[in-house]
Amino acid sequence: MVKNKSDLFIICGERSGDLHGSELVKELLKINPSLNIHCWGGDLMKTSGAKLLEDYRSYSIMGFIEVLKKIFFLYNKIQKCKIDILRLNPRRVLLIDFPGFNLRIAKFCKKNKIKVDYLIPPKTWAWNSRRNLTLKKNINNIYSILPFEKKYFENNGLDVTYIGNPLINRIKRKGVKKNRKYIGLFPGSRGSEIKYSLSIFIELIEDYNQEDFIVFGVSNLISSSYNIISKYKNVKMVFDNTYESLNECKYAVVMSGTASLEVALMKVPHVVVFKASRISYFIAKLLVKLKYYSLVNIIMEKEVVRELIQDKFILENIKSELNRLKIKQSQKKMIDDFNYLSGRIGDQNSSEKLAKIIYEKLL
């Protein structure tokens, strides 16, 4: 029998997964510093103590058309990941989000009798519910960070543990500041998102030249992606310093994704935007059956923040929403909803809770 050369093998495909993974690694190593943890992830997990085998920036691709263009490249990456798993024969594999890649790894692990868990499972409540069968056949344990998912998955025959949302504890550590002066702009964490958002954000910066802005970049993208911002004197550019800088923002314009939930939990009134290639958006509209795009609205089951999607994502609509957010009554209603949202998510330390569960399974 092949010896286990790794206790835990973690796989993610984007920055948010790397962040979740890094906090879990820290908590696991607090319990047992001698644990041998490997990952396909990023710098955050590496800094936390995991051995980084492949950086997610080399294989993270979003969008139907974009994935099709790189299909053979991604196939080769999946094969490389399988080789790493066989070589290390980990006692357990933890998949974080990134379902197009990770579900293939899950099937491989099951076939090779390696136990595999899933943190942040595929959003089958939005589209491709057939994946529930794949989860049922191949995954040992599922851990959710969205409160409504437990009931959904259980109704579909899957046992899910809700561990709370790690954003709550990150924000609790920072606190929420009252006097804020900036407008925050979140262009997204992928190159394809920045391609569509940044040009419209620049129109806003030029039109609102009496206002000060913070543009929230991400370090996993090449710095030249943001070069166009540097000439504006009313703009501060920050990288991966979300909470400290977000605490300086009175309003925000946020590309749909995890960032919207972060901004809401920091009690910053905002508008959510989204744009993709016309073909990708058309395909998504056919496949995705959701009333809302923003996680805030999905969790609350109503429109808390306005969503400017595709052709509605234009300068005039953003200005109209920012003007609405200046009204005290609009601000109060939104922040009241954000407070209710925090309560719905709960305040448990999700990373600590998950670390204890996984460590027990490693014994």
N, C-alpha and C positions, 0 to 999 in steps of 0.2 A: 504493500500500500504506500502511495506517495505521501511524504511528510508534509504537514501544513507549514508553509513558509510565511504565511500571513494570517493574522487573526481576523482582520476585517479589510475588505476591498470595497472602496466607495467609488461610485461613478456618477458624475454630473455633467451637464453640458452647457452651463451658463453661469454668469456671475452670482445670481441669487442662490443657485444650488451650491456653489463654492462657499458662499457665506454660511448657509445652513450647515453644510458639512464641516466647516471649520469650527463652528461652535460645538458641534457634537464631538469632534475630535478632542477639543480642549477638555470637555466634561469627562470623556472616557479616560483620558490620560491622568485626570485628577484621581479617578477611581483606581487606576492601575497604570503607573508610568511605564511599565515594561511591555505594554501592548504593542504589537507590530501591525501598524495600519498603513495600507497602501491606497493610492487613489489615482483615478483619471479625473483631474479637477483643475485647481488653479493655485495661485500664490497664497491665498488665504488658508487653504487646507495645509499647504506645505509649511507655512509659518506656524501653524498650530501644532505641527508635529507629525503629519502624515508624510509618507514617502511618495513624492509626485512622479508618476510614470509617464503621463502624457498631459499636456496643457490643453484645457477645453477650447482655447482660442483656435487650435488647429483643426477642430472638427465641428464647431458650433455654427449651424446654418439654420435660418428661419425662412419660411415661405414655401408654398407648394412648388412654384416654378424654380426657385433658387435651389431647393433640394433635388429636384429632377436633374438640374444641370450638373450637380455634383454627385450623382447617384453612385458611380463607380468608385469615386474617392471615398465616400462614406462607407461603402461596402468593405473597402480595404481597411479602413479604421476599425470597423467592427471586428474584422478578422484578427487584427492586431491586438485588440482588447481581449478577445477570446484566448489568444496565445498567452497573454500575460496572466490571465486567470488560471489556465492550465498549469503554467510554470510555477505559480505561487500556491496553487491549491488552497485558497483561503478557507477558513472555518465558516465564514459567512460573507455574503456579498450584500451591500446596501446600495440600491438604486435611488437616485434623487431626481424626480421630475424627468424631463427629456425623453418622452415615451417612444418616439420613433426609433431611437437608438437603443434605449434601455430594455424595451420589451423583447427585442431580439436577443439581448444578453440574458434576460430572464429565462427564455426557452432553452438557451444553451446551458445555463447553470442547472436547470431542472434535469436536463438530459444527462449531465455529468454528476448528478447527485450532490450538488453544492447548494446549501440552503441560501435562499435569497429573499430579502425584505425590500419593501418599497416605501420610501418617504416622499410625500407629495405625489400621489398616484395620478395617472392620466385623467384628464377632465372629461370623463365619459358622459357626465351629465350635460355637457355642451355638444359633444359630437362623438361619433364612432363608438357607440355603446357596445359593439361587438368585442371591444377590448376587455370588457368585464369577464368574458369567458377565458381570455388569455391570462388575466390576473388570477382567476380562480384555479386554473390548471397549474400555474407556474410559481406563484408567490406564496411564501410561508406566512408573512405578516405584512399588513399595510398600516402605515401611520399617516394620518391626515392633519393638516394645519388649518383647515377651513371647517367651521362648526357645522355647516349644513351637510357636509359630505358623509358623515357617519350614517345618518338616516338613509341617505340615497343609496350608498353601497350595501348597507344591510338589507334594504328592500330588493336588492339585486343579488342576494345570496352570498355577499362577501362580508367577512368579519373585519372591522376596521377599528383601530384605536385612535381617538382624537387626543393629540398630545398638547393642544394649545398652539398659539401662533408665536414664533420667536420674536416677531416684530415688537410685541408688547413689552418684553423685557429689555430689548435694546433701547426703546424709547423711554421706558421708566428710568433707565440709568442716566439719561440725558436731561430729563425734565422738559417742561414747555415754557418758553420765554414769552413775555407779554408784549413788549415794545418791539415791533418789527417794521422794517422799512423797505425791504426788497420785494421784487416780483420774481419768483422762482420759475425757471424753465427747465423741464426735463425732456430732452430730445430722444430718449430711449437708450437702450444698452447694446443695440446691435447696429451694424453699419447700414443695413437696409432701412431701419427706422430713422436714423439720422439723415439719410439721403432725402427723406420726404419732410421731416419736421424742421430741420435747421433753417432752410430758406424762408419758411413762413415765420419762424421765430425772429429772424433778422429783420423782416418787414415790421414786426411788432417793436423791436428794439429801436429802429429808426423812427417809427411813428410816435413812440412814447419816449422821446429823447430827454424828457425832464424826469423820467423815472430811473431808478437804479435796479439792475437785474443781477441775479445769480444764475449762471448756466451750470447745470449738474452733469458733468461728463463722467465717463467711466474709463478706468485705466487699462481695461482689456482691449480698447480700440486704439489704433495708431493715432498719435497726437495730431497729425496733419488733418484728421477729420474735423478738428475744431479750429483750424488756422484762421478761418474767416471771421471768427469772433474777436480775435486779438486787437483789431483796430478800433473797437468801440470802447470809449472811455467810461461809459456808464454801465459796463458789464464786468462782473467778477466771475472768473472761471474756476470751478472747484472739481476735484476728482475724488470720488469715494469718501467724501467727508460729509455724508448726507445729513446727519442729524444736527450737528453743530451749525451748519450753514442753513439748513431748513428752518431752524429756530429763528433765523433772521428774516424770514419771508412772511409778508402779510397776505399774499395771494400766490397761486401757482398755476401754471399750465403744464399738464402732465401727459406724456405719451402713455397710453393704456398699458397696464402691467402691474407688477408688484408695487411699483413706485406710488401708484394711486392710493393703495392701502397705507403705505408708510406716511404719505402726506396727510391723509385723513386722521391717522392716529396721533400725528403731531399737531392736530387741530388747525391746519392751514386750509382756509377756503380755496377751492380750486375748480378748474374745468379740465375734463379728460379729452384728449384728442387721439386720433389714430388715422394713419394712412398707409396703404400698401400699393403695390403695382395693381393695375386694373384687373389683370388676369388672376392674380392671387386673391384679390378681394372678391371677385366674382365666384371663384371656387369656394372660398370660405363662406360666402352667403348661402351657397347651395348646401353645404355640409353642416354648418354650425347653426343650431337652433337655440339661440339665446335672445332674450329681450334686451339685455344690457351687456356692455363690454367691460365696464369698470367692476373690479372686485368689490368695491364699496357698495355699488348698486345691487350686485348679485347677492351679497351677503344680507343686505338690508331688504331685499325684495321690493325695492321701489327706487325711483330716481332721486337720489340725494345730491349727486353732482351731475351737471350737464355733460353730455357726450357729443363731441363734434367729430363725426366719423366720415372718412373719405372726402367726398366733395364738399361737406359742410365744414371741413377743417380749412378755413380761410381767415385772413386777417380781420375782416369786418365782423365775423361771428365771434372771434376771440375778444375783440374790443367790446362788443356788446355784453359778453359774459363777465368780463372784468369790471365793467361799469355796474352791472347788476350786483357783483360781489362787494362793491363799495358801499352798498346800502346796508345800514346796520341791521335791519330786520332780516335781510337775506343771510348775512353773516351769522346771526344768532341761530336761525333755524338750521343752518348747515352744521354749525358746531354742536348744537343739541343732538343732532343725528349722529355726529362723530362720537359723542360721549356714549350714546346708546350702543353704537357699533363696538366700542371698546369693551363694554359690559358683555355683549353677546359673544365676543371672542374669548373672554376670560383672562385671568392674570397669572396662570401657572407658568413655571419655568420649563418651557417645552424641551429645550436642549438637555437640561439636567434629567428630566423625566425620561426622555428617549434613551439617554446614555445608560441609565439604570436598567431599563428594559433590555437593551441590547447586550449589556455586560452579563446579565443573568443568563441570557441565551448562549453566550460564549463559554460559560462555565461547564 
